[in-house]
Amino acid sequence: VGSFILTLTGIAPLVNLETLNFSHLFTIPSFAFLNTNFATFNWSTFPQILLSFGVVALAAMTEHIGDMTTASAVIGKDLLNEPGLHRTLLGDGIGSFIGTIVGG
């Protein structure tokens, strides 16, 4: 930080500012799914993709049930029955979806 400040003020040219290129911060990244050509997509990998996402979804549901069980023990109310596991899972899924859209 000190070298950068000394270079910017002109006291000592310690940092080569010409090598700093911040243009990549303002460009849209090249994501693989944006360039997918479904005409040449290898559909034999589709079951493996679904299985991978299924395992992740199962892990997220298991974590959610554990969280609800722990929260139930802390507050002294059975959250799996009231408001119900289906409602808390739906709320967790909607929250994850919105968080992904905003954060992604």
C-alpha angles and dihedrals in degrees: 000000000000092000090049092051092047090051094048092049091049095238096118126000097224099143124054100226093187091071092058107096116178096172091102088065091065100045129090110253120241102245117189094229091056091058098044115133106204091196089067097030114130101237092188088078092055096090090050090051091050091048091051092051090045092057091049091049091049091051091050091050092048090050091049093052090050091050092050091048091051093045089049091054092048098049097033095237127110103241093179090068102030117061083003136237093261091058096045091048090050091050091048091049094048090047091050091048094051091043090052093050094047097038097038 
